[in-house]
């Protein structure tokens, strides 16, 4: 039986705070899992705030408590409780997040190790002896001059990328590095038969390394799909220009930031009649800033038109590589990155995967041999972990009666790769003796649970932020928060781009919002939306009035605050962000914080 909240949400929302619910009665739907799931999701999202006495908030003091909000949330998203295994992992393996009361919404990528894992090896004996089944300790003593919580160091190699791909495995003298490669390839669901893996210092190094080795002089085009300014791609673009290559980019409609399909198709097919390959197509699958997801079909279209495809997997969520689309469309190159410990040590390593059948396109480069490629050297090898053979997959690809496009839409809830060679790789990686609990936890939770949990949290957050309005919103027409990219949407990514505006409608600089969030123990990032396409010239002038001047519309850019959710994010994290942003409803909040900061600093100096 539906709760009163869901019944209320099934009607038209008079407050205008929620996305319009589906009007089709559930009972009249065909036996289509996708339709039913999306219908239930729409009702739940609408119900998550509509049950409050006042679903629009004009004063931060009027916000419901964390406990009350969670009660409404769990009543609306009833299946969220099925993801409590992630909460258990967070409580026992990442208890520093609770003890420090820190909200980490600035992490993008994949964590290799858990906090409990490095704590066991680097902290005091009393902490190391705490078992994973025991309650988290009440305090974490930090010994003086304790070593950095890392399990490996990197050593730079002076070697050419092409040479490394051909002979790197034979010349490797580090068993640790070899085992880490196997574990990472198993986690990424990439076959060692098809791809070679090269470790790089970071993500930017991987992009530069590939750019300097790619023959832009013969394949003279670089086409990328990024709705934000990406320094790693900019480095690649500079390398292309130095060899007289042409740099192109997809453009994105304002303000939903959807890719302009017709323009991108023309750019992909523009060099179709050329005898030589058009060049390199750089595709991220989803935006790490706005959360917009793009169709896998763009990779297929690019390949059909002769492009080499680089898949930027840095923004993909845990286990996203097991989706059906990525098992069908195998890119020539793939780049991802791993950090060491979530919320504790953001340093890590970059990974460049090269498809063995595409390796011959890379050329020797004296520039590429002096940067980027690294070896992993164990600094403290953890104890070995015996892992049982993975059980039968709890989901399958039984999508009878669905078209290919419908399967792609459903894949995040229903599909995993069914390639036996990848499962063999998975088993070998898990039994390698390298203990990477961060990866193990994602493997344990799986694609379905992780995607479902993120979907509920990110859409509740979007809904909550849109409920914040200045007291005289109807009179002045100024809202507190503006979201760029998809708003409430079933298949949006777990990243969010937004800006905060004062009661006069003036944007508060993202750097200020970030700094104030940091003082409230919330880590956010900020970025720059780029390649914006305006369908209306007047709208362009209005929206970018305070932004940097541009010489052309496609060069427009807007600075934004960004938040990224991971599989360890919980409801309290997104609630605290909501509560923090609501403080800007106070017209004097920024000024109060400025004086408070000065007072605290003066007091610290006096002491």
HELIX and SHEET records of a PDB file:
HELIX    1   1 UNK A    4  UNK A    9  1                                   6    
HELIX    2   2 UNK A   26  UNK A   28  5                                   3    
HELIX    3   3 UNK A   33  UNK A   50  1                                  18    
HELIX    4   4 UNK A   60  UNK A   62  5                                   3    
HELIX    5   5 UNK A   66  UNK A   76  1                                  11    
HELIX    6   6 UNK A   78  UNK A   83  5                                   6    
HELIX    7   7 UNK A   84  UNK A   93  1                                  10    
HELIX    8   8 UNK A   96  UNK A  100  1                                   5    
HELIX    9   9 UNK A  115  UNK A  122  1                                   8    
HELIX   10  10 UNK A  125  UNK A  128  1                                   4    
HELIX   11  11 UNK A  161  UNK A  171  1                                  11    
HELIX   12  12 UNK A  175  UNK A  187  1                                  13    
HELIX   13  13 UNK A  203  UNK A  213  1                                  11    
HELIX   14  14 UNK A  231  UNK A  242  1                                  12    
HELIX   15  15 UNK A  261  UNK A  269  1                                   9    
HELIX   16  16 UNK A  297  UNK A  304  1                                   8    
HELIX   17  17 UNK A  320  UNK A  322  5                                   3    
HELIX   18  18 UNK A  324  UNK A  328  1                                   5    
HELIX   19  19 UNK A  356  UNK A  361  5                                   6    
HELIX   20  20 UNK A  368  UNK A  370  5                                   3    
HELIX   21  21 UNK A  404  UNK A  414  1                                  11    
HELIX   22  22 UNK A  420  UNK A  430  1                                  11    
HELIX   23  23 UNK A  437  UNK A  466  1                                  30    
HELIX   24  24 UNK A  473  UNK A  476  1                                   4    
HELIX   25  25 UNK A  510  UNK A  519  1                                  10    
HELIX   26  26 UNK A  537  UNK A  543  1                                   7    
HELIX   27  27 UNK A  553  UNK A  555  5                                   3    
HELIX   28  28 UNK A  571  UNK A  582  1                                  12    
HELIX   29  29 UNK A  583  UNK A  585  5                                   3    
HELIX   30  30 UNK A  589  UNK A  606  1                                  18    
SHEET    1   A 2 UNK A 103  UNK A 104  0                                        
SHEET    2   A 2 UNK A 522  UNK A 523  1                                        
SHEET    1   B 6 UNK A 110  UNK A 113  0                                        
SHEET    2   B 6 UNK A 333  UNK A 341  1                                        
SHEET    3   B 6 UNK A 308  UNK A 312  1                                        
SHEET    4   B 6 UNK A 279  UNK A 283  1                                        
SHEET    5   B 6 UNK A 221  UNK A 225  1                                        
SHEET    6   B 6 UNK A 246  UNK A 249  1                                        
SHEET    1   C 4 UNK A 110  UNK A 113  0                                        
SHEET    2   C 4 UNK A 333  UNK A 341  1                                        
SHEET    3   C 4 UNK A 345  UNK A 355 -1                                        
SHEET    4   C 4 UNK A 195  UNK A 200 -1                                        
SHEET    1   D 2 UNK A 152  UNK A 156  0                                        
SHEET    2   D 2 UNK A 374  UNK A 378 -1                                        
SHEET    1   E 5 UNK A 252  UNK A 253  0                                        
SHEET    2   E 5 UNK A 525  UNK A 533  1                                        
SHEET    3   E 5 UNK A 556  UNK A 564 -1                                        
SHEET    4   E 5 UNK A 495  UNK A 501 -1                                        
SHEET    5   E 5 UNK A 481  UNK A 484 -1                                        
SHEET    1   F 5 UNK A 252  UNK A 253  0                                        
SHEET    2   F 5 UNK A 525  UNK A 533  1                                        
SHEET    3   F 5 UNK A 556  UNK A 564 -1                                        
SHEET    4   F 5 UNK A 495  UNK A 501 -1                                        
SHEET    5   F 5 UNK A 507  UNK A 508 -1                                        
END                                                                             
